[in-house]
Amino acid sequence: MNTLRKRFETIDQYIEAFPKDVQDILEALRKAIHESALDAQEAIAYGIPTFRLNGNLVHFAGYKTHIGFYPGGPSAIEAFKDDLTEYKKSKGTIQFPLDRPIPFTLVKRIVKFRVMENESRRRKKKGEP
């Protein structure tokens, strides 16, 4: 399903646009992100589900054959490259195929890494140690 051409105002609306089996995966991914970043706020940015905490934290999107996970740039992908060898990835994207289990434990680790990155960047801006 091509959801990128539609306009969504909430993550609920975004997820509801998918078939039930994909909805379940997207909801589980959403839950994993919230468990790893308790204070993150939900939004739609770039037309996809986004989580913000001291700036953009992570994004995800559903596609016909995979879930795209966007951990905010190349630093997280580089930090977890050994854990991501079996997944297609680029500078800022990880693709989790729909025909395989999503590695939620790894997703949680990546989100926690991003929380630390964003918190560090916030401290630097404010001149805090």
N, C-alpha and C positions, 0 to 999 in steps of 0.2 A: 504494500500500500504506500502510495506517495503522499505522506503527510506534510512534507516540507512546503507544499504549495498552499496548504490550508493555514488559516490564522487561528491560533488557540490563545486563550487568555489564562488558562490554568493547566497544570500538569494533569489533573483529572480529565479534562477535555481531550488532551493529547492522547492519553492512554486509552480512553474510550474509543478512539478512532481505529484501534487495531483489533484483530481477531482475538477471541478469548484466551487462547494459549499464549499469545504474545503479550496480552494484557497482564497475565499472571507473572510473566518474566519481568516486565517493566515495573510492576508493583513491588516485586521482590527486590529489584535493583534500587528502587526508590527507598524502600525500607532499610536496606543495607547502608545506603548513603546517610540516612537520618541517624542510624545507630552509631555511625562513625563521626558524625558532625552534628551533635545534638542541637546546636544553636543556629544551624544553617537555615536560611530562608529560601523558600521555593519561588521560582519565577519562570517565565518563558523568555528566553533571549535567543536571538538568531533563529526563532521559530521552533526551538526545542526545549525540553525540560532542563532547567538550570538550577544550581544550588549556589547560594552566595553566603560567604562568611568572610568579612574583611576583603571584599571583592569577589569576583567570580571564583568559584571553587572547582566544580566539575559540571559537565553537561552529559546528557545521553540522548540517543535517538534510536528509533526502531526503523528497520529496513526490511526488505523482502527476505533476506537470508541471514541477517545478522543484527546485533545490537551494537551501535557505535557508542563508545565511551570516550569522552574527551576530558582528560585530566588537566586542562588548563595550560598546556604547553609541553615542551619536550623534557622538562626536568624530571617529571614523575615517570615518564616512559624510560628515560635513561636510568633512573634509580632502580627500577624494577625490571630491567631488560632481561635478566636471567630467568625471571618468573614468567615472562611474556613470550618466550621463544616459540611457543606453539600457536601463537595468534598473529594474524596479519595486523601490522601496525605501520604508522607513519610518524612524522614528527610530533603530531598532537592528537593522534587517534589510535584507539585500540578497537579491533573488531572481534566481538564474541559471536561465533556462529550460533544460529538458532537450533541447530541439530545436535548441539553439545551442551552439557551443563555450564551455566555461568559460574565462574570462580568467585563466588561472593566473598570468601575470606580474603582473597587477593584484592578485590574491589575495596573492601573495608581498609586494608592496609594502605592502598593508594590514596583513599580519601583522607585518612589520618595524616599521611605525608603532606598532602595539599593543605590541610588545616594548619600544620606547623609552618609550611612555607608562607602562607598568607599572614599568619600571626607574626612571623619574623619580619615580613615586609612592613606590616603595620607598625611594629615597634621601631624599626629603622626610621620610618617617616616621622614618628613622634619623638625621635631622639632617645628612646628608652633602651636600656641594656638588654 
